[in-house]
Amino acid sequence: MASYQLTLILKIFLFICLIILGNYLSQWFIEGLDFEITPVNEPTVHRIIITSMIMYTILMALPFVPGAEIGLGIMMILGPKIVPLVYLCTLVSLFLSFMLGRLIPDRALINFLHGLRLRKASLLLTELEGLDSQQRFDLLIERSPKKFVPFLLKYRYLALLIVINTPGNIVVGGGGGIAMSAGMSRLFKPSLFLLTIAIAVSPIPLFLIVLGPEFADWPV
């Protein structure tokens, strides 16, 4: 028993360390973008932008990393020309996280939840193991309380759109964590998931493209 508790504490500690590391890298990443753009350093700037977009795509896909804040920081620092690229990288990142979630075997999740002694959750996943999306949906509707949860399941794409845009969603995993969880649930079709997040993450880029220059001192 003592050995199990020690292992559980170690897993939780390592998980917290990964979250802290991800957030530290995010802050370091944003601070590294604070440089002056001049004709002399333009080739270097282009390389920095490409590297930054790759790093942003990776960080955004990670659970519990403030990806939205990173993307906003990049857009505010580098100006309106970078907004479409940041938007595209956001879509790629969240879809990548979603697909990674779909690739995680059910058995791995069951063992993970069992190791955390979340028996009810592990038993539910055991029942869902091997079922297709419609069968999972029907079983979850049958087992859920007959109030709020069935509504969320039925309108899951709308719920996804809302939670992606909810301030403070970092507590439920941030954009990357939410996308990965959606993939692990096997309840979302990839095409409809991509369409949903394309709509969900579009308001801020559209606002910055249309009205941003009036509110921010952006570089030209």
Backbone as a chain_set.jsonl record, in Angstrom:
{"seq": "MASYQLTLILKIFLFICLIILGNYLSQWFIEGLDFEITPVNEPTVHRIIITSMIMYTILMALPFVPGAEIGLGIMMILGPKIVPLVYLCTLVSLFLSFMLGRLIPDRALINFLHGLRLRKASLLLTELEGLDSQQRFDLLIERSPKKFVPFLLKYRYLALLIVINTPGNIVVGGGGGIAMSAGMSRLFKPSLFLLTIAIAVSPIPLFLIVLGPEFADWPV", "coords": {"N": [[0.833, -1.21, 0.0], [1.903, 1.241, 0.871], [3.947, 1.492, -0.984], [2.458, 1.742, -3.324], [1.126, 4.189, -2.853], [3.312, 5.9, -2.763], [4.247, 5.684, -5.395], [2.052, 6.768, -6.752], [2.075, 9.407, -5.77], [4.519, 10.215, -6.814], [3.97, 10.107, -9.587], [2.014, 12.108, -9.804], [3.538, 14.297, -8.994], [5.485, 14.403, -11.041], [3.793, 14.968, -13.166], [2.847, 17.517, -12.459], [5.266, 18.876, -12.582], [5.76, 18.758, -15.335], [3.697, 20.394, -16.27], [4.445, 22.856, -15.131], [6.917, 23.187, -16.403], [6.084, 23.38, -19.076], [4.615, 25.785, -19.0], [6.642, 27.526, -18.243], [8.351, 27.369, -20.473], [6.639, 28.483, -22.319], [6.45, 31.165, -21.444], [9.11, 31.937, -21.68], [9.384, 31.654, -24.418], [7.644, 33.636, -25.49], [8.868, 35.961, -24.473], [11.231, 35.831, -25.885], [10.521, 36.701, -28.369], [10.483, 39.391, -28.394], [11.828, 41.615, -30.114], [13.505, 43.99, -32.242], [12.427, 44.776, -35.488], [14.185, 45.255, -38.41], [15.405, 46.38, -41.654], [17.983, 45.372, -41.861], [18.172, 43.068, -40.232], [16.291, 41.409, -41.343], [16.391, 38.833, -42.807], [17.178, 37.135, -40.725], [15.045, 37.496, -38.99], [12.981, 36.277, -40.425], [13.758, 33.585, -40.263], [13.561, 33.269, -37.524], [10.817, 33.615, -37.174], [9.761, 31.388, -38.535], [10.847, 29.303, -36.985], [9.625, 29.976, -34.582], [6.919, 29.547, -35.155], [6.873, 26.793, -35.481], [7.597, 25.969, -32.892], [5.472, 27.099, -31.489], [3.302, 25.637, -32.525], [3.884, 23.116, -31.463], [3.879, 23.619, -28.662], [1.243, 24.543, -28.316], [-0.186, 22.237, -28.734], [0.188, 20.78, -26.455], [-1.183, 19.564, -23.396], [-2.47, 21.662, -20.756], [-0.891, 23.862, -21.248], [-0.673, 27.322, -21.769], [-1.771, 27.947, -24.552], [-3.401, 29.72, -26.064], [-2.771, 32.214, -25.016], [-0.111, 32.367, -25.781], [-0.33, 32.419, -28.59], [-1.761, 34.839, -28.911], [0.101, 36.604, -27.873], [2.179, 36.354, -29.771], [0.907, 37.399, -32.053], [0.385, 40.044, -31.263], [2.957, 41.001, -30.909], [4.348, 40.611, -33.352], [2.695, 41.622, -35.302], [0.023, 42.42, -37.746], [0.441, 40.966, -40.138], [1.268, 38.455, -39.429], [-0.881, 37.185, -38.339], [-2.734, 35.458, -39.923], [-1.03, 33.228, -40.294], [-0.524, 32.398, -37.676], [-3.103, 31.659, -36.962], [-3.533, 29.488, -38.732], [-1.519, 27.735, -37.807], [-2.509, 27.283, -35.266], [-4.839, 25.799, -35.8], [-3.668, 23.521, -36.994], [-2.16, 22.598, -34.828], [-4.097, 22.025, -32.781], [-5.63, 20.118, -34.118], [-3.702, 18.163, -34.493], [-3.223, 17.443, -31.821], [-5.743, 16.413, -31.23], [-5.838, 14.161, -32.974], [-3.73, 12.688, -31.943], [-4.841, 12.061, -29.485], [-6.852, 10.305, -30.348], [-5.296, 8.195, -31.14], [-4.343, 7.082, -28.838], [-4.466, 4.114, -27.076], [-7.445, 2.531, -25.792], [-7.045, 0.755, -23.691], [-4.699, 1.672, -22.49], [-5.573, 4.076, -21.339], [-7.461, 3.059, -19.572], [-5.839, 1.561, -17.815], [-4.308, 3.662, -16.812], [-6.229, 5.248, -15.439], [-7.091, 3.347, -13.621], [-4.768, 3.0, -12.187], [-4.738, 5.427, -10.844], [-6.705, 4.969, -9.122], [-9.28, 5.6, -9.906], [-11.871, 4.136, -10.105], [-14.558, 3.985, -11.049], [-14.472, 5.505, -13.393], [-12.57, 4.034, -14.853], [-13.903, 1.589, -15.109], [-16.084, 2.381, -16.65], [-14.787, 3.133, -19.028], [-13.83, 0.627, -19.711], [-16.175, -0.662, -20.447], [-16.747, 0.86, -22.671], [-14.727, 0.218, -24.366], [-13.637, -0.769, -27.538], [-16.01, -0.14, -28.819], [-17.805, 1.592, -31.448], [-18.201, 5.069, -32.505], [-20.971, 5.793, -32.458], [-22.077, 3.739, -30.878], [-20.721, 4.204, -28.487], [-21.731, 6.732, -27.878], [-24.493, 6.142, -27.519], [-24.357, 4.424, -25.291], [-23.24, 6.106, -23.341], [-25.246, 8.058, -23.154], [-27.246, 6.468, -22.092], [-26.17, 5.78, -19.598], [-25.749, 8.189, -18.35], [-26.687, 10.854, -16.026], [-30.069, 11.948, -16.16], [-30.244, 14.696, -16.984], [-28.313, 17.218, -17.372], [-25.968, 16.196, -18.599], [-26.669, 14.449, -20.854], [-27.586, 16.448, -22.621], [-25.226, 17.89, -23.128], [-23.757, 15.9, -24.409], [-25.293, 15.434, -26.681], [-25.161, 17.905, -27.977], [-22.414, 18.181, -28.438], [-20.48, 19.31, -30.127], [-21.094, 22.015, -30.135], [-20.702, 22.47, -27.419], [-17.961, 21.99, -27.307], [-17.022, 24.124, -28.883], [-17.711, 26.255, -27.236], [-16.259, 25.755, -24.831], [-13.632, 25.865, -25.716], [-13.363, 28.57, -26.121], [-13.689, 29.581, -23.608], [-12.635, 31.665, -21.002], [-9.856, 30.919, -18.929], [-9.756, 28.208, -19.401], [-7.571, 26.694, -19.054], [-7.532, 25.263, -16.714], [-8.877, 22.95, -17.276], [-7.232, 21.728, -19.011], [-6.527, 23.378, -21.127], [-6.309, 24.48, -24.611], [-4.913, 22.429, -26.012], [-5.191, 20.219, -24.267], [-7.981, 19.951, -24.161], [-8.551, 19.374, -26.854], [-7.145, 16.952, -27.13], [-8.502, 15.361, -25.282], [-11.003, 15.296, -26.511], [-10.341, 13.795, -28.75], [-9.606, 11.356, -27.515], [-12.05, 10.558, -26.524], [-13.411, 9.515, -28.685], [-15.782, 10.425, -29.745], [-16.054, 12.434, -31.537], [-16.103, 13.353, -34.916], [-13.328, 13.575, -37.108], [-13.393, 15.5, -39.276], [-15.566, 17.192, -38.608], [-14.718, 18.03, -36.132], [-12.456, 19.542, -36.855], [-13.693, 21.58, -38.347], [-15.211, 22.745, -36.307], [-13.263, 23.753, -34.483], [-12.026, 25.493, -36.2], [-13.923, 27.488, -36.468], [-14.164, 28.178, -33.779], [-11.695, 29.311, -32.963], [-11.463, 31.529, -34.51], [-12.542, 34.192, -33.916], [-10.78, 36.075, -32.479], [-8.419, 36.323, -34.189], [-9.769, 37.407, -36.481], [-10.781, 39.779, -35.41], [-8.38, 41.097, -34.771], [-7.248, 41.406, -37.289], [-9.111, 43.055, -38.591], [-9.741, 45.216, -36.819], [-7.591, 45.497, -35.182], [-5.234, 47.216, -35.738], [-6.171, 49.715, -34.934], [-6.162, 49.643, -32.222], [-3.773, 48.749, -31.303], [-0.233, 49.279, -31.182], [1.189, 48.248, -33.658], [3.936, 46.712, -35.392], [4.849, 47.708, -38.712]], "CA": [[0.0, 0.0, 0.0], [2.794, 2.398, 0.959], [4.656, 1.579, -2.261], [1.503, 2.262, -4.31], [0.91, 5.605, -2.583], [4.528, 6.611, -3.154], [4.246, 5.729, -6.859], [1.01, 7.713, -7.155], [2.567, 10.756, -5.461], [5.59, 10.502, -7.774], [3.334, 10.388, -10.873], [1.383, 13.429, -9.711], [4.631, 15.275, -8.928], [6.052, 14.519, -12.381], [2.79, 15.627, -13.996], [2.885, 18.943, -12.098], [6.528, 19.407, -13.115], [5.584, 18.939, -16.776], [2.855, 21.576, -16.452], [5.266, 24.029, -14.812], [7.911, 23.316, -17.468], [5.386, 23.871, -20.264], [4.293, 27.195, -18.816], [7.92, 28.262, -18.252], [8.777, 27.448, -21.865], [5.744, 29.429, -22.993], [6.855, 32.515, -21.072], [10.425, 32.174, -22.301], [9.15, 31.748, -25.85], [7.064, 34.95, -25.778], [9.895, 36.972, -24.202], [12.244, 35.756, -26.942], [10.027, 37.34, -29.59], [10.513, 40.85, -28.227], [13.01, 42.159, -30.775], [13.206, 45.048, -33.211], [12.508, 44.342, -36.887], [14.785, 46.262, -39.275], [15.839, 45.785, -42.936], [19.268, 44.679, -41.698], [18.007, 41.739, -39.637], [15.091, 40.778, -41.886], [16.561, 37.388, -43.036], [17.187, 36.46, -39.426], [13.675, 37.563, -38.481], [12.202, 35.248, -41.116], [14.102, 32.292, -39.66], [12.998, 33.255, -36.169], [9.367, 33.444, -37.295], [9.502, 29.99, -38.893], [11.131, 28.505, -35.781], [8.605, 30.306, -33.589], [5.662, 28.892, -35.53], [7.03, 25.363, -35.178], [7.538, 25.838, -31.433], [4.107, 27.423, -31.078], [2.455, 24.494, -32.878], [4.166, 22.046, -30.5], [3.415, 24.027, -27.331], [-0.21, 24.641, -28.33], [-0.747, 20.884, -28.719], [0.408, 20.162, -25.157], [-2.186, 19.874, -22.368], [-2.153, 22.557, -19.64], [-0.003, 24.947, -21.673], [-1.546, 28.434, -22.192], [-1.529, 28.158, -25.972], [-4.095, 30.908, -26.564], [-1.991, 33.38, -24.608], [1.086, 32.399, -26.619], [-0.737, 32.883, -29.913], [-2.089, 36.254, -28.828], [1.36, 37.32, -27.698], [2.871, 36.383, -31.057], [0.205, 38.314, -32.957], [0.545, 41.416, -30.803], [4.354, 41.405, -31.047], [4.82, 40.579, -34.74], [1.852, 42.445, -36.158], [-1.118, 41.832, -38.46], [0.824, 40.049, -41.214], [1.512, 37.117, -38.885], [-2.132, 36.648, -37.795], [-3.213, 34.26, -40.641], [-0.135, 32.105, -40.056], [-0.785, 31.929, -36.313], [-4.406, 30.986, -37.021], [-3.318, 28.2, -39.388], [-0.74, 26.892, -36.898], [-3.404, 26.9, -34.178], [-5.671, 24.71, -36.306], [-2.808, 22.342, -37.154], [-1.774, 22.134, -33.497], [-5.235, 21.417, -32.093], [-6.001, 18.896, -34.833], [-2.658, 17.193, -34.17], [-3.502, 16.964, -30.471], [-6.951, 15.59, -31.346], [-5.505, 12.89, -33.6], [-2.918, 11.941, -30.976], [-5.793, 11.506, -28.533], [-7.532, 9.161, -30.975], [-4.352, 7.091, -31.279], [-4.058, 6.497, -27.527], [-5.327, 2.928, -26.899], [-8.368, 2.536, -24.659], [-6.473, -0.005, -22.584], [-3.74, 2.534, -21.801], [-6.348, 4.99, -20.5], [-8.064, 2.269, -18.496], [-4.779, 1.266, -16.849], [-3.919, 4.916, -16.167], [-7.274, 5.603, -14.476], [-7.066, 2.328, -12.563], [-3.61, 3.313, -11.345], [-5.105, 6.565, -9.998], [-7.833, 4.483, -8.319], [-10.549, 6.14, -10.398], [-12.452, 2.854, -10.515], [-15.772, 4.168, -11.844], [-14.073, 5.955, -14.728], [-11.902, 2.932, -15.55], [-14.924, 0.603, -15.453], [-16.854, 2.928, -17.773], [-13.972, 3.002, -20.244], [-13.779, -0.787, -20.046], [-17.409, -0.941, -21.172], [-16.713, 1.558, -23.958], [-13.612, -0.29, -25.169], [-13.991, -1.513, -28.734], [-17.246, 0.334, -29.427], [-17.649, 2.699, -32.372], [-18.647, 6.359, -31.97], [-22.407, 5.776, -32.181], [-22.308, 2.853, -29.742], [-20.255, 4.925, -27.3], [-22.704, 7.799, -27.614], [-25.716, 5.535, -26.98], [-24.093, 3.907, -23.944], [-23.06, 7.24, -22.435], [-26.566, 8.635, -22.931], [-27.982, 5.542, -21.226], [-25.604, 5.748, -18.254], [-25.606, 9.537, -17.793], [-27.847, 11.42, -15.338], [-31.04, 12.403, -17.157], [-30.429, 16.149, -16.948], [-27.421, 18.104, -18.109], [-24.951, 15.483, -19.371], [-27.153, 14.09, -22.198], [-27.636, 17.652, -23.449], [-23.851, 18.167, -23.553], [-23.359, 14.872, -25.363], [-26.031, 15.633, -27.925], [-24.641, 19.117, -28.611], [-21.012, 18.164, -28.029], [-19.671, 20.219, -30.948], [-21.352, 23.345, -29.595], [-20.023, 22.526, -26.122], [-16.53, 22.12, -27.611], [-16.802, 25.496, -29.348], [-17.816, 27.163, -26.084], [-15.198, 25.538, -23.849], [-12.377, 26.337, -26.31], [-13.34, 30.024, -25.982], [-13.941, 29.966, -22.223], [-11.444, 32.131, -20.287], [-9.456, 30.055, -17.831], [-9.919, 26.78, -19.706], [-6.325, 26.014, -18.719], [-7.784, 24.356, -15.587], [-9.355, 21.672, -17.817], [-6.261, 21.24, -19.974], [-6.212, 24.31, -22.193], [-6.711, 24.048, -25.942], [-4.317, 21.135, -26.327], [-5.801, 19.186, -23.435], [-9.366, 19.776, -24.592], [-8.516, 18.682, -28.149], [-6.707, 15.577, -26.903], [-9.608, 14.661, -24.615], [-12.02, 15.06, -27.539], [-9.868, 12.667, -29.548], [-9.655, 10.131, -26.718], [-13.444, 10.164, -26.325], [-13.884, 8.871, -29.916], [-17.146, 10.881, -30.001], [-16.006, 13.523, -32.509], [-15.566, 13.051, -36.238], [-12.208, 14.485, -37.394], [-13.769, 16.617, -40.149], [-16.419, 18.121, -37.867], [-13.873, 18.633, -35.094], [-11.646, 20.579, -37.493], [-14.591, 22.695, -38.659], [-15.602, 23.389, -35.049], [-12.181, 24.569, -33.933], [-11.773, 26.588, -37.152], [-14.858, 28.549, -36.079], [-13.943, 28.552, -32.385], [-10.497, 30.13, -32.754], [-11.416, 32.603, -35.508], [-12.933, 35.557, -33.54], [-9.671, 36.976, -32.136], [-7.697, 36.689, -35.415], [-10.582, 38.298, -37.312], [-10.818, 41.081, -34.739], [-7.073, 41.741, -34.886], [-7.03, 41.79, -38.693], [-10.018, 44.139, -38.982], [-9.733, 46.373, -35.919], [-6.385, 45.526, -34.367], [-4.361, 48.383, -35.898], [-6.712, 50.89, -34.264], [-6.016, 49.511, -30.777], [-2.422, 48.302, -30.925], [0.887, 49.898, -31.904], [1.825, 47.126, -34.329], [4.956, 47.018, -36.408], [4.332, 47.678, -40.092]], "C": [[0.864, 1.255, 0.0], [3.533, 2.606, -0.359], [3.741, 2.164, -3.346], [1.286, 3.756, -4.122], [2.112, 6.437, -2.998], [4.602, 6.742, -4.668], [3.236, 6.744, -7.371], [1.461, 9.148, -6.93], [3.653, 11.165, -6.462], [5.009, 10.843, -9.139], [2.701, 11.773, -10.887], [2.44, 14.528, -9.707], [5.24, 15.504, -10.315], [5.096, 15.239, -13.321], [2.782, 17.13, -13.734], [4.152, 19.598, -12.646], [6.43, 19.655, -14.616], [4.734, 20.166, -17.073], [3.661, 22.846, -16.213], [6.29, 24.272, -15.914], [7.274, 23.876, -18.735], [5.073, 25.348, -20.167], [5.557, 28.057, -18.804], [8.429, 28.435, -19.681], [7.922, 28.437, -22.652], [6.161, 30.861, -22.711], [8.188, 32.879, -21.714], [10.283, 32.393, -23.797], [8.627, 33.137, -26.229], [8.096, 36.055, -25.566], [10.952, 36.987, -25.3], [11.82, 36.414, -28.232], [10.102, 38.865, -29.53], [11.812, 41.409, -28.802], [12.567, 43.188, -31.808], [13.418, 44.53, -34.63], [13.038, 45.493, -37.737], [15.177, 45.591, -40.594], [17.117, 44.977, -42.808], [19.072, 43.248, -41.201], [16.823, 40.958, -40.201], [15.272, 39.289, -42.188], [16.543, 36.591, -41.735], [15.791, 36.412, -38.836], [12.814, 36.48, -39.117], [12.489, 33.868, -40.535], [13.516, 32.171, -38.267], [11.495, 32.996, -36.211], [9.025, 31.991, -37.619], [9.717, 29.078, -37.686], [10.063, 28.724, -34.718], [7.292, 29.61, -33.885], [5.711, 27.392, -35.25], [6.908, 25.133, -33.673], [6.128, 26.107, -30.92], [3.165, 26.255, -31.353], [2.641, 23.355, -31.879], [3.602, 22.394, -29.129], [1.897, 24.058, -27.251], [-0.855, 23.264, -28.226], [-0.637, 20.227, -27.346], [-0.697, 20.533, -24.171], [-1.616, 20.793, -21.282], [-1.072, 23.586, -19.98], [-0.897, 26.068, -22.215], [-1.327, 28.822, -23.648], [-2.182, 29.405, -26.516], [-3.322, 32.172, -26.228], [-0.722, 33.516, -25.439], [0.742, 32.948, -28.001], [-1.054, 34.36, -29.937], [-0.831, 37.094, -28.681], [2.136, 37.434, -29.002], [2.236, 37.399, -31.987], [0.405, 39.766, -32.557], [1.973, 41.924, -31.014], [4.759, 41.556, -32.516], [3.903, 41.288, -35.723], [0.831, 41.684, -36.986], [-0.738, 40.828, -39.544], [0.996, 38.614, -40.716], [0.218, 36.433, -38.442], [-2.637, 35.424, -38.569], [-2.344, 33.033, -40.4], [-0.346, 31.525, -38.659], [-2.102, 31.158, -36.267], [-4.257, 29.587, -37.63], [-2.561, 27.237, -38.465], [-1.585, 26.429, -35.716], [-4.285, 25.73, -34.594], [-4.865, 23.416, -36.426], [-2.487, 21.74, -35.797], [-2.918, 21.412, -32.795], [-5.68, 20.127, -32.791], [-4.98, 17.794, -34.587], [-2.898, 16.59, -32.789], [-4.723, 16.043, -30.464], [-6.624, 14.205, -31.91], [-4.612, 12.041, -32.692], [-3.81, 11.307, -29.915], [-6.499, 10.279, -29.077], [-6.613, 7.943, -31.083], [-4.013, 6.425, -29.952], [-4.994, 5.303, -27.308], [-6.231, 3.056, -25.68], [-7.754, 1.845, -23.449], [-5.466, 0.826, -21.796], [-4.455, 3.516, -20.874], [-6.966, 4.26, -19.314], [-7.028, 1.983, -17.412], [-4.346, 2.516, -16.09], [-4.939, 5.309, -15.092], [-7.316, 4.611, -13.317], [-5.897, 2.587, -11.612], [-3.859, 4.481, -10.416], [-6.283, 6.235, -9.077], [-9.151, 5.172, -8.669], [-11.329, 4.973, -10.995], [-13.676, 3.036, -11.401], [-15.434, 4.582, -13.269], [-13.418, 4.828, -15.514], [-12.896, 1.852, -15.952], [-15.773, 1.077, -16.641], [-16.082, 2.797, -19.076], [-13.843, 1.547, -20.68], [-15.018, -1.197, -20.836], [-17.404, -0.306, -22.559], [-15.672, 0.994, -24.908], [-14.119, -1.109, -26.349], [-15.26, -1.058, -29.421], [-16.957, 1.456, -30.419], [-18.288, 3.962, -31.78], [-20.13, 6.342, -31.59], [-22.739, 4.891, -30.989], [-21.849, 3.498, -28.439], [-21.257, 5.993, -26.889], [-23.965, 7.228, -26.966], [-25.51, 5.045, -25.55], [-23.939, 5.038, -22.944], [-24.386, 7.924, -22.133], [-27.355, 7.776, -21.945], [-27.496, 5.616, -19.785], [-25.557, 7.128, -17.59], [-26.845, 9.944, -17.009], [-28.772, 12.082, -16.348], [-31.291, 13.909, -17.097], [-29.462, 16.832, -17.901], [-26.475, 17.356, -19.045], [-25.459, 15.04, -20.747], [-27.235, 15.278, -23.151], [-26.245, 17.974, -23.995], [-23.385, 17.151, -24.593], [-24.023, 15.092, -26.711], [-25.485, 16.828, -28.698], [-23.157, 19.275, -28.29], [-20.145, 19.104, -28.858], [-19.875, 21.668, -30.497], [-20.656, 23.513, -28.251], [-18.515, 22.692, -26.308], [-16.199, 23.545, -28.027], [-16.792, 26.47, -28.177], [-16.623, 27.003, -25.148], [-13.838, 25.982, -24.386], [-12.229, 27.844, -26.102], [-13.589, 30.501, -24.559], [-12.662, 30.442, -21.555], [-11.128, 31.204, -19.114], [-9.606, 28.575, -18.122], [-8.63, 25.991, -19.471], [-6.531, 25.015, -17.59], [-8.331, 23.013, -16.053], [-8.46, 21.196, -18.955], [-5.855, 22.202, -21.053], [-6.634, 23.751, -23.547], [-6.187, 22.671, -26.296], [-4.945, 20.0, -25.552], [-7.233, 18.894, -23.838], [-9.427, 19.002, -25.906], [-8.12, 17.219, -27.981], [-7.806, 14.755, -26.246], [-10.727, 14.344, -25.606], [-11.625, 13.878, -28.415], [-9.969, 11.351, -28.791], [-11.08, 9.637, -26.525], [-13.999, 9.371, -27.489], [-15.302, 9.301, -30.278], [-17.211, 11.957, -31.085], [-15.437, 13.022, -33.828], [-14.452, 14.047, -36.563], [-12.599, 15.697, -38.233], [-14.609, 17.654, -39.412], [-15.658, 18.768, -36.716], [-13.059, 19.774, -35.685], [-12.493, 21.8, -37.839], [-14.966, 23.464, -37.395], [-14.493, 24.272, -34.507], [-11.816, 25.712, -34.882], [-12.683, 27.776, -36.834], [-14.515, 29.084, -34.694], [-12.775, 29.517, -32.206], [-10.418, 31.317, -33.714], [-11.735, 34.009, -34.991], [-11.766, 36.507, -33.267], [-8.828, 37.31, -33.368], [-8.471, 37.644, -36.311], [-10.628, 39.701, -36.716], [-9.498, 41.819, -34.931], [-6.785, 42.183, -36.32], [-7.847, 43.025, -39.058], [-9.823, 45.39, -38.134], [-8.449, 46.519, -35.114], [-5.526, 46.761, -34.497], [-4.871, 49.64, -35.202], [-6.461, 50.858, -32.761], [-4.587, 49.146, -30.353], [-1.375, 48.993, -31.786], [1.712, 48.793, -32.555], [2.937, 47.585, -35.247], [4.376, 46.898, -37.797], [5.044, 46.586, -40.876]], "O": [[0.616, 2.202, -0.747], [3.727, 3.738, -0.803], [4.173, 2.967, -4.174], [1.26, 4.512, -5.093], [1.962, 7.542, -3.519], [4.979, 7.797, -5.177], [3.518, 7.493, -8.306], [1.258, 10.009, -7.786], [3.702, 12.314, -6.902], [5.49, 11.767, -9.795], [2.835, 12.518, -11.857], [2.262, 15.568, -10.342], [5.483, 16.642, -10.717], [5.521, 16.023, -14.169], [2.717, 17.927, -14.67], [4.118, 20.735, -13.116], [6.955, 20.649, -15.117], [5.014, 20.901, -18.021], [3.577, 23.799, -16.988], [6.515, 25.412, -16.319], [7.849, 24.743, -19.392], [5.244, 26.087, -21.137], [5.547, 29.185, -19.296], [8.884, 29.516, -20.057], [8.415, 29.137, -23.536], [6.222, 31.684, -23.624], [8.367, 33.985, -22.224], [10.983, 33.223, -24.377], [9.115, 33.744, -27.183], [8.196, 36.978, -26.374], [11.509, 38.04, -25.61], [12.652, 36.666, -29.103], [9.812, 39.544, -30.515], [12.774, 41.647, -28.072], [11.399, 43.241, -32.192], [14.445, 43.928, -34.938], [12.436, 46.565, -37.791], [15.272, 44.365, -40.654], [17.326, 44.014, -43.547], [19.723, 42.324, -41.687], [16.397, 39.964, -39.614], [14.375, 38.514, -41.855], [15.963, 35.507, -41.664], [15.394, 35.405, -38.249], [12.012, 35.838, -38.438], [11.571, 33.072, -40.335], [13.035, 31.108, -37.872], [10.962, 32.25, -35.389], [8.098, 31.428, -37.036], [8.898, 28.206, -37.393], [9.645, 27.786, -34.038], [6.621, 29.132, -32.971], [4.717, 26.796, -34.836], [6.208, 24.222, -33.23], [5.648, 25.419, -30.019], [2.327, 25.919, -30.516], [1.671, 22.702, -31.492], [2.931, 21.575, -28.502], [1.319, 23.651, -26.243], [-1.954, 23.136, -27.686], [-1.299, 19.22, -27.094], [-1.107, 21.693, -24.113], [-0.438, 20.711, -20.937], [-0.415, 24.117, -19.084], [-1.784, 25.807, -23.028], [-0.772, 29.88, -23.946], [-1.591, 30.094, -27.348], [-3.226, 33.089, -27.043], [-0.299, 34.625, -25.765], [1.429, 33.828, -28.52], [-0.668, 35.065, -30.869], [-0.708, 38.159, -29.285], [2.689, 38.491, -29.307], [2.937, 38.174, -32.638], [0.576, 40.629, -33.418], [2.188, 43.11, -31.264], [5.435, 42.518, -32.88], [4.294, 41.531, -36.865], [0.774, 40.455, -36.939], [-1.52, 39.925, -39.84], [0.881, 37.668, -41.494], [0.216, 35.227, -38.192], [-2.949, 34.417, -37.934], [-2.857, 31.918, -40.31], [-0.347, 30.307, -38.481], [-2.199, 30.123, -35.607], [-4.796, 28.616, -37.098], [-2.921, 26.065, -38.356], [-1.406, 25.317, -35.218], [-4.461, 24.779, -33.832], [-5.321, 22.35, -36.012], [-2.534, 20.521, -35.625], [-2.733, 20.313, -32.272], [-6.06, 19.16, -32.131], [-5.343, 16.623, -34.483], [-2.792, 15.378, -32.605], [-4.735, 15.021, -29.778], [-7.084, 13.194, -31.381], [-4.727, 10.816, -32.677], [-3.582, 10.173, -29.493], [-6.721, 9.315, -28.345], [-7.08, 6.805, -31.115], [-3.457, 5.327, -29.934], [-6.213, 5.475, -27.354], [-5.836, 3.619, -24.659], [-7.924, 2.296, -22.316], [-5.382, 0.704, -20.574], [-4.001, 3.763, -19.757], [-6.991, 4.776, -18.197], [-7.309, 2.143, -16.224], [-4.055, 2.462, -14.895], [-4.564, 5.66, -13.973], [-7.548, 4.994, -12.171], [-6.017, 2.417, -10.398], [-3.282, 4.549, -9.331], [-6.789, 7.094, -8.355], [-10.032, 5.308, -7.82], [-11.436, 4.833, -12.213], [-13.83, 2.327, -12.395], [-16.023, 4.086, -14.23], [-13.676, 4.674, -16.708], [-12.758, 1.255, -17.02], [-16.134, 0.29, -17.517], [-16.637, 2.402, -20.101], [-13.757, 1.259, -21.874], [-14.928, -1.981, -21.78], [-17.975, -0.85, -23.504], [-15.717, 1.253, -26.11], [-14.926, -2.024, -26.184], [-15.569, -1.542, -30.51], [-15.981, 2.19, -30.26], [-18.847, 3.924, -30.684], [-20.502, 6.823, -30.519], [-23.588, 5.246, -30.173], [-22.506, 3.357, -27.407], [-21.588, 6.138, -25.712], [-24.452, 7.77, -25.973], [-26.378, 5.226, -24.696], [-24.443, 4.952, -21.824], [-24.635, 8.327, -20.996], [-28.047, 8.298, -21.071], [-28.295, 5.528, -18.852], [-25.343, 7.218, -16.381], [-27.938, 9.448, -17.282], [-28.303, 12.714, -17.295], [-32.441, 14.345, -17.154], [-29.752, 17.004, -19.084], [-26.205, 17.817, -20.154], [-24.749, 15.233, -21.735], [-26.984, 15.137, -24.348], [-26.094, 18.291, -25.175], [-22.696, 17.508, -25.549], [-23.388, 14.952, -27.756], [-25.359, 16.779, -29.922], [-22.702, 20.357, -27.919], [-19.167, 19.646, -28.342], [-18.928, 22.454, -30.482], [-20.086, 24.567, -27.97], [-17.868, 23.435, -25.57], [-15.205, 24.112, -27.572], [-15.976, 27.391, -28.127], [-16.037, 27.995, -24.717], [-12.983, 26.424, -23.618], [-11.118, 28.344, -25.928], [-13.69, 31.705, -24.324], [-11.681, 29.699, -21.533], [-12.028, 30.763, -18.4], [-9.587, 27.76, -17.199], [-8.595, 24.776, -19.661], [-5.801, 24.028, -17.498], [-8.263, 22.033, -15.312], [-8.867, 20.365, -19.767], [-4.944, 21.912, -21.828], [-7.24, 22.682, -23.625], [-6.925, 21.836, -26.819], [-5.206, 18.934, -26.108], [-7.658, 17.739, -23.858], [-10.242, 18.093, -26.063], [-8.699, 16.343, -28.622], [-8.022, 13.596, -26.602], [-11.325, 13.269, -25.557], [-12.467, 13.059, -28.781], [-10.374, 10.338, -29.361], [-11.305, 8.436, -26.376], [-14.961, 8.622, -27.316], [-15.969, 8.608, -31.047], [-18.3, 12.348, -31.506], [-14.409, 12.345, -33.851], [-14.61, 15.243, -36.319], [-12.178, 16.814, -37.93], [-14.394, 18.855, -39.569], [-15.919, 19.918, -36.364], [-12.976, 20.85, -35.094], [-12.054, 22.934, -37.645], [-15.031, 24.693, -37.41], [-14.741, 25.412, -34.114], [-11.355, 26.766, -34.444], [-12.262, 28.93, -36.922], [-14.566, 30.291, -34.457], [-12.85, 30.438, -31.393], [-9.417, 32.033, -33.73], [-11.238, 34.971, -35.577], [-11.761, 37.63, -33.77], [-8.537, 38.486, -33.586], [-7.896, 38.592, -36.846], [-10.525, 40.693, -37.438], [-9.485, 43.017, -35.217], [-6.151, 43.215, -36.539], [-7.358, 43.926, -39.739], [-9.747, 46.498, -38.666], [-8.236, 47.531, -34.446], [-5.113, 47.323, -33.483], [-4.086, 50.541, -34.909], [-6.53, 51.889, -32.092], [-4.245, 49.228, -29.173], [-1.6, 49.26, -32.966], [2.79, 48.442, -32.076], [2.901, 48.683, -35.803], [3.498, 46.068, -38.034], [4.762, 46.39, -42.057]]}, "num_chains": 1, "name": "protein.A"}
